[in-house]
């Protein structure tokens, strides 16, 4: 699958370059060559930037596992995860690392989520009989990451505040609804591919509990000011993070675990893991950068605009689509698109708000796929990409629908 996708990206880029050359736009050659070298530099920078944080969390996770703290948290969600991932035996360490990763994602702790996700993927790889082919559990876990709900996307609020939004957090509920739709769609499509039954009391019970908690949070946040929401979110995220760190170390110390030695052992694993990621990151970033530099994504946007116009639809959402289309490929690229849309159309315009909702409700699917599968040497992702992109599409469509409902 990845071989075909990579080849398709380059063929698409080549076709787009050819069209631009036919139209006399010779600058596409220099921009494409620049993109080649910039992508290699970016891949190394990302991987090297992960060294410290990956070593940190791999070390802490090892201490937490030895202390039994990770296992304690795993038991909370193991009944749910064991039904979604029936091939993972009860009590397996993967449940703990998956729970830690999903918690970090929900709280918007990006620096912790990726290392914890890599640890979870390694734990799942222990159960993989074909090391180069993704298992059902690994695919579901990847889709949960590409579509996971972030309760309070503080960074998006910050960007809106910097652009002068009257109420930076007024898109909180639209983002939550859109990203929830993305997660639900992702789980449903994976269940369809893997023939999982979701209609049982455990899954429905957990679903009701999670949905009820989200609605209670929405109601509570609705009583707060924008500043208070940002302060509460930051404090909650940092507080949970520090609680985990101290609980790992303190409990391990009380149980006579050699905390320093265990941390060093885990940190060494994190260091070697970050270096191994460079080739996989480079391959994906190279293909994505060629799509951007060649103008292929611009042609896609123009085609969508023409089709919507011919069908007599409202084309206002097309102005924000660059962010939605770019997000599965590149987080930094989508952020740049969002800021450009806000600056050009206005931060509180329909397009400005929709771009922010896109940014907060979808994920960088190709990046996540390259990093998580690359970390364990998986080359055949089976239906992972289809499921991840389906979740992204559901998030984009939900964001458009919700934006029209809230902002006309």
C-alpha positions as CSV (number, residue, x, y, z in Angstrom):
1,X,0.0,0.0,0.0
2,X,2.7,2.5,1.0
3,X,4.7,1.7,-2.1
4,X,1.7,2.5,-4.3
5,X,0.8,5.7,-2.4
6,X,4.3,7.0,-2.6
7,X,4.5,6.3,-6.4
8,X,1.1,7.9,-6.9
9,X,2.2,11.1,-5.1
10,X,5.2,11.4,-7.3
11,X,3.3,10.7,-10.5
12,X,0.7,13.3,-9.5
13,X,3.4,15.9,-8.8
14,X,5.1,15.2,-12.1
15,X,1.8,15.7,-14.0
16,X,1.1,18.9,-12.1
17,X,4.6,20.2,-13.0
18,X,4.1,19.3,-16.6
19,X,0.8,21.3,-16.7
20,X,2.5,24.3,-15.1
21,X,5.4,24.1,-17.6
22,X,2.9,23.9,-20.5
23,X,1.4,27.2,-19.1
24,X,4.8,28.9,-19.1
25,X,5.3,28.8,-15.3
26,X,9.0,27.9,-15.2
27,X,9.3,28.8,-11.5
28,X,7.8,25.4,-10.6
29,X,11.1,23.8,-11.4
30,X,13.1,25.8,-8.9
31,X,10.4,25.5,-6.2
32,X,10.2,21.7,-6.7
33,X,14.0,21.3,-6.4
34,X,14.0,23.4,-3.3
35,X,11.2,21.3,-1.8
36,X,13.4,18.2,-2.3
37,X,16.2,19.5,-0.2
38,X,13.9,21.2,2.4
39,X,12.1,18.0,3.0
40,X,15.3,16.1,3.8
41,X,16.4,18.9,6.2
42,X,12.9,18.9,7.9
43,X,12.9,15.1,8.4
44,X,16.3,15.3,10.2
45,X,15.1,18.2,12.3
46,X,11.9,16.5,13.4
47,X,13.7,13.2,14.2
48,X,16.5,15.0,16.1
49,X,13.9,17.1,17.9
50,X,12.3,13.9,19.1
51,X,15.5,12.5,20.7
52,X,15.1,14.4,23.9
53,X,11.3,14.1,24.4
54,X,11.2,10.4,23.2
55,X,14.1,9.5,25.5
56,X,12.3,11.3,28.4
57,X,9.0,9.5,28.0
58,X,10.4,6.1,27.1
59,X,12.4,6.4,30.4
60,X,9.5,7.5,32.4
61,X,7.2,4.8,30.9
62,X,9.7,2.1,31.9
63,X,9.7,3.4,35.5
64,X,5.9,3.6,35.5
65,X,5.6,0.1,34.2
66,X,8.0,-1.3,36.8
67,X,6.0,0.7,39.5
68,X,2.7,-0.8,38.4
69,X,1.2,2.7,37.8
70,X,0.8,2.2,34.1
71,X,-0.9,-1.1,34.7
72,X,-3.3,0.6,37.1
73,X,-4.5,3.1,34.5
74,X,-4.6,0.3,31.9
75,X,-7.2,-1.6,34.0
76,X,-9.6,1.4,33.7
77,X,-9.9,1.1,29.9
78,X,-8.9,-2.5,29.4
79,X,-12.5,-3.8,29.2
80,X,-13.2,-1.3,26.3
81,X,-9.9,-1.8,24.5
82,X,-10.0,-5.6,24.8
83,X,-13.3,-5.6,22.9
84,X,-11.9,-3.3,20.2
85,X,-8.6,-5.2,20.1
86,X,-9.6,-8.8,20.8
87,X,-6.2,-10.1,19.6
88,X,-4.4,-8.3,22.5
89,X,-4.4,-10.6,25.5
90,X,-5.7,-9.3,28.9
91,X,-3.1,-7.8,31.1
92,X,-0.7,-7.0,28.2
93,X,1.5,-3.9,28.6
94,X,0.1,-2.5,25.4
95,X,-3.1,-1.5,27.2
96,X,-1.2,0.7,29.5
97,X,0.8,2.6,26.8
98,X,-2.4,2.9,24.7
99,X,-4.2,4.4,27.6
100,X,-1.4,6.9,28.3
101,X,-1.2,7.9,24.7
102,X,-5.0,8.5,24.3
103,X,-5.0,10.5,27.6
104,X,-2.2,12.7,26.3
105,X,-4.1,13.2,23.0
106,X,-7.3,14.1,24.8
107,X,-5.6,16.7,27.0
108,X,-3.7,18.1,24.0
109,X,-0.3,17.2,25.3
110,X,1.4,16.8,21.9
111,X,5.0,16.5,23.3
112,X,3.9,13.5,25.4
113,X,1.4,11.9,23.0
114,X,3.8,11.0,20.2
115,X,6.4,9.3,22.4
116,X,3.7,7.4,24.3
117,X,2.2,6.4,20.9
118,X,5.5,5.0,19.7
119,X,5.7,3.0,22.9
120,X,2.2,1.7,22.4
121,X,3.0,0.7,18.8
122,X,6.2,-1.1,20.0
123,X,4.1,-3.0,22.6
124,X,1.6,-4.0,19.9
125,X,4.4,-5.1,17.7
126,X,5.4,-7.7,20.3
127,X,2.2,-9.6,19.3
128,X,2.7,-9.2,15.6
129,X,3.4,-12.5,13.8
130,X,4.3,-10.8,10.5
131,X,6.6,-7.9,11.6
132,X,6.3,-6.0,8.3
133,X,2.4,-6.2,8.1
134,X,0.2,-4.1,10.4
135,X,-2.1,-6.0,12.7
136,X,-5.8,-5.2,13.3
137,X,-4.9,-3.7,16.8
138,X,-2.1,-1.5,15.3
139,X,-4.5,-0.2,12.6
140,X,-7.2,0.7,15.1
141,X,-4.7,2.4,17.4
142,X,-3.3,4.4,14.5
143,X,-6.8,5.5,13.4
144,X,-7.6,6.5,17.0
145,X,-4.5,8.7,16.9
146,X,-5.4,10.3,13.6
147,X,-8.9,11.1,14.7
148,X,-8.6,11.4,18.5
149,X,-10.7,14.0,20.3
150,X,-8.8,16.9,21.8
151,X,-11.0,18.4,24.5
152,X,-9.6,21.9,24.5
153,X,-7.4,22.9,21.4
154,X,-5.6,25.7,23.2
155,X,-3.1,26.3,20.3
156,X,-6.0,27.1,17.9
157,X,-7.5,29.5,20.4
158,X,-4.1,31.2,20.7
159,X,-3.7,31.7,17.0
160,X,-7.2,33.2,16.8
161,X,-6.3,35.5,19.7
162,X,-3.1,36.6,18.0
163,X,-5.1,37.4,14.9
164,X,-7.5,39.6,16.9
165,X,-10.6,37.4,17.2
166,X,-13.4,38.9,19.3
167,X,-13.9,35.6,21.1
168,X,-11.0,33.3,20.4
169,X,-12.7,30.3,22.1
170,X,-16.1,30.6,20.4
171,X,-15.2,27.7,18.1
172,X,-14.7,25.3,20.9
173,X,-18.0,23.5,20.5
174,X,-17.8,23.3,16.7
175,X,-14.3,21.8,16.9
176,X,-15.4,19.3,19.6
177,X,-18.4,18.2,17.4
178,X,-16.3,17.9,14.3
179,X,-13.4,15.9,15.9
180,X,-16.0,13.6,17.6
181,X,-17.5,12.9,14.2
182,X,-14.0,12.1,12.9
183,X,-13.4,9.7,15.8
184,X,-16.7,7.9,15.5
185,X,-16.3,7.5,11.7
186,X,-12.8,6.2,12.2
187,X,-13.9,3.5,14.7
188,X,-16.9,2.6,12.6
189,X,-14.9,2.1,9.4
190,X,-12.2,0.1,11.2
191,X,-15.0,-2.1,12.8
192,X,-16.4,-2.6,9.3
193,X,-13.0,-3.8,7.9
194,X,-12.2,-5.9,10.9
195,X,-15.8,-7.2,11.4
196,X,-15.9,-5.9,15.0
197,X,-19.2,-5.9,16.8
198,X,-19.8,-2.6,18.5
199,X,-23.2,-3.3,19.8
200,X,-22.4,-4.7,23.2
201,X,-23.0,-3.4,26.7
202,X,-19.3,-2.6,27.5
203,X,-18.7,-0.5,24.4
204,X,-22.0,1.2,24.7
205,X,-21.5,1.8,28.4
206,X,-18.1,3.4,27.9
207,X,-19.4,5.4,25.0
208,X,-22.2,6.8,27.1
209,X,-19.8,7.6,29.9
210,X,-17.4,9.4,27.6
211,X,-20.1,11.3,25.8
212,X,-21.7,12.3,29.0
213,X,-18.4,13.6,30.4
214,X,-17.8,15.6,27.2
215,X,-21.2,17.2,27.4
216,X,-20.7,18.0,31.1
217,X,-17.4,19.7,30.2
218,X,-19.0,21.6,27.4
219,X,-21.7,22.9,29.7
220,X,-19.1,23.9,32.4
221,X,-16.8,25.6,29.9
222,X,-19.8,27.5,28.5
223,X,-20.0,29.4,31.8
224,X,-16.4,30.5,31.7
225,X,-14.6,33.4,29.9
226,X,-12.2,32.8,27.0
227,X,-9.2,33.6,29.3
228,X,-10.5,31.2,32.0
229,X,-11.0,28.4,29.5
230,X,-7.4,28.7,28.4
231,X,-6.1,28.9,31.9
232,X,-8.1,25.9,33.1
233,X,-7.1,23.8,30.0
234,X,-3.4,24.6,30.5
235,X,-3.5,24.0,34.2
236,X,-5.4,20.7,33.7
237,X,-3.0,19.4,31.1
238,X,0.1,20.3,33.0
239,X,-1.3,19.1,36.3
240,X,-2.1,15.6,34.8
241,X,1.3,15.5,33.2
242,X,3.1,16.2,36.5
243,X,0.8,13.9,38.4
244,X,1.9,11.0,36.1
245,X,5.6,11.8,36.4
246,X,5.6,12.0,40.2
247,X,3.3,9.0,40.6
248,X,5.7,6.9,38.4
249,X,8.8,7.9,40.4
250,X,7.3,8.0,43.9
251,X,5.5,4.6,43.6
252,X,8.5,3.0,42.0
253,X,10.7,4.3,44.8
254,X,8.4,3.0,47.5
255,X,8.4,-0.4,45.8
256,X,12.2,-0.5,45.8
257,X,12.5,-0.2,42.0
258,X,15.9,1.0,40.8
259,X,14.4,4.1,39.4
260,X,17.5,5.7,37.9
261,X,18.7,2.5,36.2
262,X,15.3,1.8,34.8
263,X,14.9,5.4,33.5
264,X,18.3,5.2,31.8
265,X,17.4,1.8,30.1
266,X,14.2,3.3,28.8
267,X,15.8,6.5,27.7
268,X,18.4,4.6,25.6
269,X,15.6,2.8,23.8
270,X,14.0,6.2,23.0
271,X,17.3,7.6,21.7
272,X,17.8,4.7,19.2
273,X,14.2,4.8,18.2
274,X,14.3,8.5,17.2
275,X,17.3,7.9,14.9
276,X,15.5,5.0,13.1
277,X,12.6,7.3,12.2
278,X,14.6,9.5,9.8
279,X,14.3,7.4,6.6
280,X,10.5,6.9,7.1
281,X,9.9,10.6,7.8
282,X,12.1,11.6,4.9
283,X,10.2,9.4,2.4
284,X,6.8,10.7,3.5
285,X,7.8,14.4,3.8
286,X,9.5,14.2,0.4
287,X,6.4,13.0,-1.4
288,X,4.2,15.6,0.4
289,X,6.5,18.5,-0.3
290,X,6.5,17.6,-4.0
291,X,2.7,17.6,-4.1
292,X,2.8,21.1,-2.5
293,X,5.5,22.6,-4.7
294,X,4.1,21.1,-7.9
295,X,0.8,22.9,-7.4
296,X,-1.2,19.6,-7.4
297,X,-3.1,20.6,-4.3
298,X,-4.0,24.0,-5.9
299,X,-5.5,22.2,-8.9
300,X,-7.6,20.0,-6.6
301,X,-9.0,23.0,-4.8
302,X,-9.9,24.7,-8.1
303,X,-11.6,21.5,-9.3
304,X,-13.7,21.3,-6.1
305,X,-14.7,25.0,-6.5
306,X,-15.8,24.5,-10.1
307,X,-17.8,21.4,-9.2
308,X,-19.6,23.1,-6.3
309,X,-20.3,26.2,-8.5
310,X,-21.8,24.0,-11.3
311,X,-24.0,22.2,-8.7
312,X,-25.2,25.6,-7.4
313,X,-23.8,25.2,-4.0
314,X,-22.4,27.7,-1.6
315,X,-18.6,28.0,-2.3
316,X,-17.6,30.0,0.9
317,X,-16.2,26.8,2.4
318,X,-13.8,26.4,-0.4
319,X,-11.8,29.4,0.9
320,X,-10.9,27.4,4.0
321,X,-10.4,24.1,2.3
322,X,-6.6,24.5,1.9
323,X,-6.3,24.0,5.6
324,X,-8.5,20.9,5.6
325,X,-6.8,19.3,2.7
326,X,-3.3,20.1,3.9
327,X,-3.9,18.9,7.5
328,X,-3.7,15.1,6.7
329,X,-0.3,15.8,4.9
330,X,1.4,18.4,7.1
331,X,0.6,20.0,10.4
332,X,2.9,23.0,9.8
333,X,1.6,23.4,6.3
334,X,-2.0,23.4,7.5
335,X,-1.1,25.9,10.2
336,X,0.3,28.2,7.6
337,X,-2.8,27.8,5.4
338,X,-5.0,28.6,8.4
339,X,-3.1,31.8,9.3
340,X,-3.1,32.9,5.6
341,X,-6.9,32.4,5.5
342,X,-7.4,34.3,8.7
343,X,-5.3,37.2,7.4
344,X,-6.9,37.3,4.0
345,X,-10.6,36.8,4.9
346,X,-10.6,37.9,8.5
347,X,-10.2,35.8,11.7
348,X,-14.0,36.0,12.5
349,X,-15.1,35.5,8.9
350,X,-16.8,32.3,7.8
351,X,-13.6,31.1,6.1
352,X,-11.4,32.1,9.0
353,X,-13.5,30.2,11.6
354,X,-13.8,27.2,9.3
355,X,-10.1,27.0,8.8
356,X,-9.6,27.1,12.6
357,X,-12.2,24.3,13.0
358,X,-10.3,22.2,10.3
359,X,-7.1,22.8,12.2
360,X,-8.5,21.6,15.5
361,X,-10.6,18.7,14.3
362,X,-8.4,16.7,11.9
363,X,-4.9,15.2,12.2
364,X,-1.8,14.7,10.1
365,X,-2.6,11.2,9.0
366,X,0.3,10.6,6.6
367,X,2.8,11.9,9.3
368,X,1.3,9.7,12.0
369,X,1.4,6.7,9.6
370,X,5.0,7.3,8.6
371,X,6.2,7.8,12.2
372,X,4.2,5.0,14.0
373,X,4.6,2.3,11.4
374,X,8.1,3.4,10.6
375,X,9.1,3.1,14.2
376,X,8.4,-0.7,14.1
377,X,9.3,-1.4,10.5
378,X,5.8,-1.9,9.1
379,X,5.7,-1.6,5.3
380,X,2.2,-3.0,4.7
381,X,-0.4,-0.9,6.5
382,X,-3.3,-2.8,5.0
383,X,-6.5,-0.8,5.5
384,X,-4.9,1.8,7.9
385,X,-4.6,4.6,5.4
386,X,-8.1,4.1,4.0
387,X,-9.6,4.2,7.5
388,X,-7.5,7.2,8.6
389,X,-8.4,9.2,5.5
390,X,-12.1,8.3,5.9
391,X,-11.9,9.6,9.5
392,X,-10.3,12.8,8.1
393,X,-13.0,13.2,5.5
394,X,-15.7,12.8,8.1
395,X,-14.0,15.4,10.2
396,X,-13.8,17.8,7.3
397,X,-17.4,17.3,6.2
398,X,-18.6,17.6,9.8
399,X,-16.6,20.8,10.2
400,X,-18.2,22.3,7.1
401,X,-21.7,21.3,8.3
402,X,-21.2,22.5,11.8
403,X,-19.7,25.8,10.6
404,X,-22.8,26.5,8.5
405,X,-25.1,25.7,11.4
406,X,-23.2,28.0,13.9
407,X,-22.2,30.8,11.6
408,X,-24.5,30.7,8.6
